[in-house]
Amino acid sequence: MRTESRKISKASWTKLLARNWLNRKNGAHNFRSDFSALGTKSERRKSCSDQDCYDVVKNRFSFSERLLVESPNGTRPSTHEEAPPVDDTLNLKMFVGTWNLGGKSPEDNLNLMEWLKSPSPEDIYVIGFQEIVPLNAGNVLGPEDSGPVAKWLSLIGQALNTDQFDHDRGNYNDKATNQRGSQKPRFSFSDYLTLEDELGTEGFAKWSHDKSNASCSSENSPTLASTSGRHGSNPRHHERRRYCLAASKQMVGIFLCVWVRSDLFSHLSNLKVSCVGRGIMGYLGNKGSISISMTLYQTSFCFVCTHLASGEKDGDEVRRNFDVSEILKRTKFSLSFNSTDLRLPPETILQHDNIVWLGDLNYRLASGYGDTCELLEKNDWLALLEKDQLRIEQRAGRVFEGWNEGTISFAPTYKYLANSDDYVVHTSKSKEKRRTPAWCDRILWKGEGLKQNWYVRGESKFSDHRPVYSQFSVKVDLTSKKIIPNSAPATLSSSCPAKVQAEEQLMFLTRLHS
């Protein structure tokens, strides 16, 4: 009986494994967003031969249809577009945080404000979790447990949209204004655009009229914080959310969500998600990545949340390097085209203007146990970082070549005893349970439009990892600066967009002749 039971169990496990992988793959491109909740009109666009991928598309005609539409004089309009004369950028602030939760579900009264609150207002929040559920066989092979995700989304939304959160940020603005003394606040063109989005056309016209009739004294001169951030006299202020969920996605224990300021929400496009499993058999989602691609105005962003291979044996760093290379190779975003821009949207991670890679990368220290303890007691982070596997591999050009990481001036983030400031290495007598402290949790970036302002860790004792977070200054292009060559449709490098384009052309020509 036991032998038969074991055989059935093995067969069932194989079937369950295959069924789980196929089902997860089919839903890999679905994600949550406030677009539908806010009534934003979206359309599902698919090629005749597509199976899984979909995009939010706002244009009436597709890319290839617009190329076939003739101008009134009977000639095809040129696709060679000069860059507009207006050259302006929007300067934003972005918060990026990563946290391995150790499989623990949050309590209802957990306060995230201390983690999410920063000394200056943020425009974008990018938050990634690892082990949002325990990585047991049931969660890895069985149906996805989305209960903890709902709790975390609720807690994050409450923290970002509370009056206390906005009040604390307002105090910062008041202090900054006082520090500037009598210097008069100055509105940039970007600020005017933001304010117009906040107040609407009629409200902005009325504000402009009142401003022109107002005194020019510094006391009466509005600032963006007092008009846009606080919504000034806008009576709808308390009815509107300050931040909206752009997209969120879960893959077993990995979770990534992006929140944007409500007035920026309508300027998002090309929201897409791609998941890559690197766990069991190299495909299941107990390890791997979630990537969110989006375009804000004319600048593309890609946020990659990862949980890489664990282990601190010699050679485990090679497995992590391979995970990174596979994620870069296998992450693909389905293609869609925006009616206001003939450029192809990014299809891979490295095609984006700005990229942020966050998560539990699991790189350890290449030093012995005794040496590590001695350096830990001295708080000699500089010496310890010389033994950091990620930096060693990066300097050797074996991983993340050309990527940036800020200065690490904080203690290793892993591994702590539960509800304690003590590392496990200090108390465990078993070599199997002993974990050498390491900077497992990291944030890296790539892109000319990003500048890191600070890079720190939190001190919450919620899990055996400490959260890590950073603030970036972000430059966003309000207008497209790139020229589209006449040969753009003929130089599509991917077989997928070429196939979609050909199918669309056939359907469009059929409609013309019918």
C-alpha positions, 0 to 999 in steps of 0.5 A: 500500500505504501509503495502504491501510494508513493507511485500515485503521489509521484505521478500526481506531483508531475501532473500538478507541476505541469498543470501549474506551470501551464496555467501560470504561463497563460496569466503571466501578462494579466495585472491589477490597475486602477485604470478600470476602476477610474473608468479609463477606456481601454481596448484589448488588441491581439494579433490573430496568432497571439495567445497570451499577450495583451495591451491597453491601447487608446488609439483608434488605428494601429501603427500599420493602418496609419501608414496605409491611410492616404492623405487628401492629395492621394499620396501616403503621408511621410513617416519622417517626423522632425522633433517638435521645437518645444524641448521641455522636461518634467522633474519628478521624485521616485521612491523605490523600496524592496523587502523580503517579508519571510512569508509573513502576512501583515497585521491589519494595524501595521503602519507603513507610513514610517517606511513610505514617508520620505523627507520630500514629496514623491511622485512615483512609488515602486514597491517590491516584495519577496516571499509575500507568501511562504515558499512551501509546496502548496504555494509553489505548485498549487493555486496562487494565494492572493490573500496577502497581496490584497492586504498589502495593497490595502495598507499601501493605499491607505498609507499613501492616501491618508491626510497625515501622510500629506500633512507630513509632506506639507510640513517639509514644503513649509520648512523648505520655503522658510529655508529659502527665505524671501526668495520668490517661488517660481513656476516652471512650464512643467509646473503649469502643466501639472497644475492644469491637470489638477484643476482642469481647463476651466479651473486652470483658466480661473486660477490664471485670471486670479493670479494675474490680478493678484499681488506679486508679493511673495506671500500671495505667490502660489507654490506648486505645493500649495496649489497642486499638492494641496489642490488649493481651493479645489473643492474636489480635493478630499474626493480625489486620491493622491496616488493611484495604482498603475499596475501590480503583479504577483508570481508566487512569492514575488510581488511588484506594484507601481503607484503614481500621483493621481494627476500623472495617471492620465499620462501613462501608456503602454502598461505591460507586465512580464514574468520569468520563473527561475525556480524549480526546473528553471521555470516555476515562480518560487524564484524569478522576476516580475517586470512592469513596463510603462511610458510616462509622457514620452519616457519609458520605464522598466521596473524589475523585481527579482528573487534570485537563487539562494545559497552561500556555497562556493559557486552559488553566485554563478547560479545568480548570474545565470538567473540575471542573464535568463531574466534579461533574455526571457523578459518580453513585453507584447507590442502596442502602438500609441496614436501620438507616437510612431516609435515602437515601444520597448520589447525588452528590459534594456530597450527602456529609457530608465530601468530599476532592478530591485529585490532579494538578489541573494548575493552573499559575502565571500569571506570566512565566518570568523573574519565576517564576525570581526568586521561586523563587530567593528561596523567596518562596512567598507571592508566587508563590501570588498568581499561582496559577491555582487560587486566582485562579479560586477567588477569582473564583468560577469553580471550587471555590466554598466549598471549603477548602485549607490553607496552602501553605508548601512549594515547587512540586511540579512539574516536577523532573528525574528523581532530582534536586532541580532543576526542569526550567525551570532546565536546559532550553533548549527552550521546548517542554520547559520547564515553569514550576514550579507547585503542580499537586498539591493537596488540597481539602476540604468538610464541617463534620466535617473539620479539617486538621491539617497540609499538606505535601509529600514529598521522594521523587525517584521521579518528576517530581512531589513527593508531597503529603499531609495529615492531618485530624481527622474527627468521625464520628456514631455515631447518626443525628441526622436526622429522616425526614419522612412524605413521604420516599418521595413526594419522591424527586428522582431518577427512578432511585430512584423507578423502583427503588422502584416496581419493588420495590413491584410485586414485593413485592405480587406475592409477597404475593398469590401 
